[in-house]
Structure formats: structure tokens, C-alpha cells
Amino acid sequence: MRIRHNDTVEVLSGEDRGKKGRVLAVFPGRSRAIVEGVNFIKRHTKPNRTNPKGGIVEKEASVHLSNLMLICPKCNTRAKVRADRAEGGSRVRVCRSCGEALGTS
């Protein structure tokens, strides 16, 4: 999988196209991710301890991974990613345009 927790991504399609945000959670089985500040939904909640008044709460919903693209921290552009082997034999994600390592994969 190319996108991981805490990566910075850009939304490619939909209502929030062009927005950038940090990945808060990834659900590989469903091919979805929750991105900070993207795809808000309104949830009607009953009063509880954390929200004593209840009411309508806005929160982020998941986005399909095909609608997200990783942002390379070095060249600050959308990055196609490939997997290479590091010296220790572990797999590392690498930006195809600048060759910067993006962390383990």
C-alpha cells in the first residue's frame, strides 16, 4: 500500500479536489483513509458525557485511496511511489521524480 498514517496527501477528485491534508487513519481492507480537514459529514448525536448538549457534530469521513495521491516532502509535489530495498534489506518507498526516501513500506 502506498499511503500510510501521517503522510501528507492531496485529494484528486470529488468535492474536496485540490485540498491537502494529513492522513489520520488508513483502512487497508476497505481501501479507504481518513484525511484531516477533508470530506466532512454531519452526525446527529444524543447527549453524552463528552458532549452534554448533543446536537449536530461535524467530523471527517473516509475517502477512497484511489482519490488520494502522496505529496513528496522534498519536492513538495504529487509523487508517484516505487518500492526499493534499503541497505538492511527493508523495503522503502521512494519518490519517482526526486528519488527521496519516504519511509518504510
N, C-alpha and C positions, 0 to 999 in steps of 0.2 A: 504494500500500500504506500502511496506517495505522500499522503498528507497525515500529519501526526499532531498530537496535543501540543499547544503553544506555538505552532507555526503561524506565520502571517500569510493570509491568503486574500485573493481578490475574487469577487463574485463575477462570473462570466455571463450569466443570463438571468432573466426574471426581473421582478420589481426592484430589486436592490443591485442591479447590474452596475459594476464600477466601484462599489464600496469595498473597502479593505478592512480586515479585522483579524483578531487573534482567535485561533481555534480553542474553544473551551473543552470540548469533548468530541470523541470520534466513536462511531458505532460501526465497526467493520462488517458485521453480519448483515446490517441493513444498508450498507454503503452510504451512510449519512454522517454529517458532522454539525455541531452547534458552533456558530461563529458569533463573536462578541459584536453587538450592535447591528446585526443583520437578521431579517425575517422575523419581525415581532408579531406575536399573536396576543389577543386579549383573552384572559382567563377569568371567568366569574368564580369567585371563591367565597365560601362561607366564613364567618368569623372564626378565628382560632387563636392560639397563643401568640404566634409570630405576627399575625395580622388581626388585631382585635376588632377592627371595624368591618373587615371583609371587603367586598366590592369587586371592582374590575381591576385586575393586575395585568400589566404588560410584561411579557418575557420572550426570550429568543426561542424560536423553534428550529428544528433541524433542517439542513439543506443537503441535497444530494451531492455526493463527491464529484460527479461529472460537471457540476456547475461551479466548481471551485478550482482555482489554479494557484500554486505556490508562488510566493514572492521571494526572490533571492535577496538575502540581507546585504550582499556585497554590491551587486549591480542594481539593486532596487527596481527590478523589472519582473514581469511574469517569467517563471523559469520552467522549462521542461526539465525533467529529472531523470537521471540514469543511476543505476546502482553499480558501484565499483568495489573492489576489495582493498582494504587498508593493509598496513604492514602486519598487523596482528591477525589478519585473516577475517576480520569482521566486515560486514557489508556497510558501505557508507553511501548516502545519497549525494549526488554531485550535480551542480547546475551545468547544463549543456553549453550555455553561452560563455560563462566566465571560468568554469572549472572549479569553483569554490565548493568545498565540502559542506553539506547542510546538516550533518549529524548522522547517527547510525540509523539503519533501516531494518 
